[in-house]
Amino acid sequence: MRFLLLALISIASSLAQNSVVVISHRGEHLRHPENTLPAWRAAVEAGADFIEIDVRTTSDGKLVIMHDSTVDRTTDGHGEVAALSFAEIRKLDAGAKFDPGFKGTPVPTFDEAMEFARGRIGVYIDAKRISAADLVAVVRRYGMEDRVVVYGSLNLHRGIRTLEPRIRIMPEAVSVEVSNKFIPELKPAVIAFDARDFRDEILAVAREAKVGIYVDRPGPADTPEFWEDAVRRGATGIQTDHPAEVVQFLRARKLHQ
């Protein structure tokens, strides 16, 4: 019995070590309006481990979820997020332009994103325009320090490391030279890679530092061929527009629970 228990623990440990997390880009946004509650719900239903959200600050200091610097593409409004008040943004419809069936969907706040995610799913925070202090305050408010990763500028990462070391920061790899500079300083838990810097010589730096490797696959590279390539080359996380399909792909290879 003791031998069987040890064997099961060993297997579970092996699976955890070899698992690859699935990051749902802007939620499940191919069938739902991006960066909204319906997209996040669908990402959870798809089995994703993280939702990726884009955080910006309004003219009056409120934190909202919006990828673009303007509200024009995804809502019925116009203007820069940074120039609009929270009240103005809250009046906008973030669903109808995507599909009339989502009419009335609001632009969510950062607080609403964290409240939704707590106990359900991790959050990959793409910090478009937000201070380290504001980001840390919201994450702490929901007790999500160990359930987020933060992508942003090196200065933002420095601020987060100072304020709350438990939050995992995730700088962009960029190059061998850049990675070799920020790794000793910031000691990141994860490094982000896109199509430009997902190169073997930079991956070797990440592996040597024993950090996670999260790679972006949205766009032309969001196919089984490229998911396979990412896994083969050591990715520990895949950001995708197809969360359900990537989950299925990884489970077939015993790389996702």
N, C-alpha and C positions, 0 to 999 in steps of 0.2 A: 504493500500500500504506500509506504513511504517513497519507494522507488518510483511508483506511478505518479505520485504528487510532484516529485522533483522533475520528472520528465515533462509533465504538463506545464509546470512553471517555466521550464527551459524553452518549450515550444512557444508559449505566450510571449516570453521575452524576445525570442528570435523574431516573431512576427512583428512585435512593436518596433524593434530595431530596423527591420527591413520595410516598414510601411512607408507609403508615400501619401502625403496629404493632398487633398483636392481643394482648390481655391476657386470659388465661383465668382468670376469677373463681373463686377457691378451687380451681383446677385445673378439669378437666372434671367438674363435680359433679352434673350432671343424671343421669348414668348410673353414677357412681362416688361413693363416700363423699368428701365435701368435705375438702380439706386433707390428703389422704393420698397415698401413693405411687401407687396405682392411678389416681387422678385426675390426677396430674402426668404419668404416662406417657401417658394418653389425650390430654392437652393437647399434648404433643410430637407425637403421631401426627396430631393435628388440624392441625398447622402453625402453632400459636400462637408468638408471639415471647417472651412472658412468661407465667409462672404467677404469680398473685397469692396470697400467703400471709399469714396473720395470726399474729404472734408474741407470745407471752406468757411471763411468768416464773413458775416454780413457787415454792413456799414456801422451797425450799432453793437457789434461784438458778439453776435449770436453765431452758433456753429451749426451749419446745415450740410446736407449731403448733395453734392453736385459735382460732376466730373469737369465740365467745361467752366471757363472763367465767366461765361455769360449764361443766362437762363434760356436763351433763344432756341436752341436746338431741341430741348426736351420738354419745354413748357409752353404755355400760351402767352408768356410774357417776353419782355425785352430788357436788356441791360446787363451790366456787370454785377455779379454777386456782391463784390466788395463795395459797390455803390448803392445797393438796395438795402432797405431796412428789413428786419425779420418779418415785420407785419406785411410788407409788400410781397415778400417771397412766399409767405404763408398763404396768400390769396391765390397763388398761381395753381394751375392744374398741371400735374406732372404725368398724367396718364392718358388724356384724351388724344394728344398728338400721336401717341404710339398706337392706340386702338380705342375707339369710342367706348368699348366695353369697360375700360379702366377710367372713364371720366370721373373726375372728382378726387383722384389720388393726389395727396399733398406732397410737397417736397419735405422729406423727413429731416428731423434734427439729429445731431450726433447723439444726443441723449436717447432719442427714440430708437436709434440703431443699436445702441448698447443695451438698452432695456429689452429689446427684442432678442438679442443674441444671448443674453445671460442665461446659462443653463441649457442652451440649445446648440450653439455653434460658435466657433472662434471668429475673430474679426481681423482682417488684414486691412490696416488703416493706411490709405494713401493720403498723406498729409499735403494737400495742395496749398492751403493757406491757413495755418493755425499755429499758435505759439506752443512751445513745449509745456508751459505751465497750464494752459487751457486743456491741452490733450491729456496730460497726466491727471488733472482734476476730474475729468469726466470718466476716465478709465477707473480711477480709484472709487468714484461714487458708485459704480456698479460691481466692484470687486473683481474686475476682469484683468488684473495685472498679469496673470499667467495665461490668459486666453487671447491675447492680441499680439500681432507683430506690426511694427510701424515702419513704413517706407517714407523717406523724405530726404531732406538735405542733411549734410554732415553737421551743420550748426544745430539743426533741430535734434539730431541724435545726441549731440553733446549735451544739450539741455536736458533731454530725457534721462540720459545716464546719470546726470547729477541729481535730478529730482527724484527719480524712481528707478533704481537699477533692476527691479524685477521685470519691468516691461522690456520685451525683446525688441531690439532695434534691428533694422534690415537695410543697410546701405546698398546702393547699386554697385556691382562689381567694377564696371567701367574698363579697367585694365589691370595688368599685373602690378604695375607701379602704384596705381591708386589703391588697390586692395592691400598691398603690402604696407601702405602708409596707415590706412584706417584700422586694420585688424589689431595691431598692438595698442593703439590708442583707445578704440571704442570697445574692443572685445565683443563683437556682435555674436548673437546666437545663430543668426541666419544672414546669408548674403543673397541679394536679388540679382537675377540674370534675365536679360532679354535677348532677342535675336542677334543683337550686335555684339554682346560680350559673352555669350554662351560658347566660349572657346576653350579648348583643352588646356591651354597653358594657364588660363585664369582659374578654371575648375581645379587644377592641381593645387593652386594656392589655397582655395577653400578647403579642399580635402586635407591638406597639410595642417590647416588651422582647426580641423575637426568641427566645422560649422555646417549648419543646414544650407542646402542649395535649393532655392525656390526659383523656378524658371517660368517666364511668361510664354504661353503658347497661343493666345488669341490671334486671330487672323489666319493667313495662309498656312501657318505651322500648327494649327489646331486640328490635327489629324492623327489617327492611330500610328502612322509611320513616325511622326515627330514625337508622339508620347513615348513610343518604344525607344527612340533615340535618347530622349531625356532620361528615362529610367536607366538605360544601359550606361549612360555617362555619369550617373550618380545623383540625379535630382532626388531630393527628399520632399519636394512639393511642386505641384503643377497648377498654374493659374490658367483657367480655361473658360471659354464661352459655352462649353458642353459638359457641365458637371456630371450629369447622369451617365453619359457615355464614358467619361474618364473613370468614374467610380466602377462601372462594369468592367472596363478594360483592366483596371488594377486588381479588382477582385478575382478575375480569371487567372491572374498571375500570383495570387496570394500576397498582394502588396497593399491591400486595403481591407479593413474589417467592416 
